[in-house]
């Protein structure tokens, strides 16, 4: 399942709700497992735009930034993107 969020507060909300009884550290890159074992990816809406940028260096920096993250941090992704 994929949840696209408009801001960090929305990411935090869904992350907190879906990890109750689940496993937030089971995966990286914004993925988590809820209490029923269903996998969810919680991402900022703007990540799609960042990943489709024609500049491969920008995309590479964003990928490097989010790969080690568990819950995604929009400020860090924006910094990597160069906003």
Residue, then its C-alpha position, 0 to 999 in steps of 0.5 A: x500500500x502507498x500513502x502519499x502525504x502533503x507534509x511531514x505532519x501527515x507522514x508522522x501521523x500515518x507512520x504513528x497510526x500504522x506502526x501501532x502494534x506493527x513493526x516500523x523498523x522492518x524495512x527502509x525507504x518509508x516502508x513499515x508493516x502494520x499490526x496485520x503484517x501489511x506493508x505500507x510505504x509512507x512518502x511525501x507527495x513531492x517525492x515522485x517529482x524529485x525522482x522524475x527530475x531530468x537531472x540524474x545528479x539530483x535524483x541520485x542525491x535524493x536516492x542516497x538520502x532516502x535509502x538509509x531512512x526508515x521514516x522519510x524526512x521531507x526536509x532532508x529529501x529537499x536538501x538533497x534535491x537542492x531546493 
